[in-house]
Amino acid sequence: MAINVFVPKFHTDEILEEIRECLDRGWTGLGFKTVEFESRWKKYTGLPFAHFLNSNTSGLHLAIHLLKLQNGWKDGDEIITTPITFVSTNHVILYERLKPVFADVDKYMCIDPDDAERKITQKTRAIMFVGIGGNTGQYEKIIELCRKKKLKLILDAAHMSGTLYKGKHVGSEADVAVFSFQAVKNLPTGDSGMICCKEEESDRLVRQLSWMGISKDTYQRFNKNEGSYKWHYDIPNVGFKYHGNSIMASIGLVQLKYLDEENAYRNRLAENYIKLLEVIPQVNIVPVAPECVSSRHLFQVLVPERDKVMQFFYAYQIYPGVHYISNTEYPMYSYARGTCPNAEKYSKELMSLPLHLNITEDDQQKVVEVLAEAVKGR
Ligand SMILES: Cc1ncc(COP(=O)(O)O)c(C=O)c1O
């Protein structure tokens, strides 16, 4: 049996019951289950606002669009961001004709606050922080830096469903935090995400912008008591088709019930990897920041000659992942090549060991044995 980096686990029977309700009622779109999921998410995280979307990418785009609109940012203004991320984080900055300025990463693979400060110019408007693998890195210093320099803070929390910092779910410190419930995330649906704004007015605007800029959504216009449908609405802004639907929300509602228990299992697997890897000094474990309880979306290590080691694994049907190659290596962002030496070094060594809910201790033993064999003499 192959051992893959990710395999999502779905609570199928419960999910099908939840979806059946949508089908029987004849309401699969925006509203109904999306409203319920938003309130459950707010309760779970303690965040004041939450709006369900069709992806995290849409949410990050909306975050930039919203802040540009609200604060009068100009084309060419700069956002400080990380090179070690999935490209969504950085593409959304370009969607809004702003410039991604890359700050280097620290030992947690998150933005290094000192380098972020060095990269601030007259044109800097915000910092985009990514909690890689569920790690908070030096997020608190980034929050302080944003406060000191009057910059907006966007949190790409794609990997952070269930991440706690100092005992509290992350997200409330950012102007906008965006979670991902994409197919292999800790809270997998099919594709969806949640945008959580700090301010009520931002939440209101984001709801309009995610539904073509229309003033009232279809669920608000459908009068449940009278069964009538108010057709009239206004369009104060150009918006996007980014809202989530009730089928995805149904999956999310069920998966959310199990998130803490499943993240606890992921953490146990991570602890076990840490013990097993003691015998391989050539492999460095990416640490979790102090006072952070990571969602453990990823278990990242730094491995010499990573590409050869990956090939070695394949022969045993073991398929680790790479999260990520420094975005400065892609032609789109090559203007920043050489500006983030740590990221460019780590990007040749980073590897994510298989970590998901079907992994057993025996699987982990096998992964570490093969890894030991692969790095022997390197
Ligand atoms: C760090 C990071 N940001 C953003 C995204 C985009 O998330 P989504 O697929 O929900 O749009 C991902 C997805 O892999 C991610 O890993």
The ligand as an ORCA input file, in Angstrom:
! r2SCAN-3c Opt
* xyz 0 1
  C      -0.591     28.422      1.958
  C      -1.764     28.319      1.038
  N      -2.424     29.429      0.694
  C      -3.504     29.396     -0.109
  C      -3.966     28.206     -0.628
  C      -5.165     28.212     -1.531
  O      -6.246     27.550     -0.940
  P      -7.509     27.130     -1.806
  O      -7.157     25.900     -2.560
  O      -8.601     26.901     -0.801
  O      -7.825     28.258     -2.724
  C      -3.322     27.019     -0.299
  C      -3.794     25.734     -0.842
  O      -3.079     24.792     -1.011
  C      -2.191     27.076      0.552
  O      -1.538     25.955      0.880
*
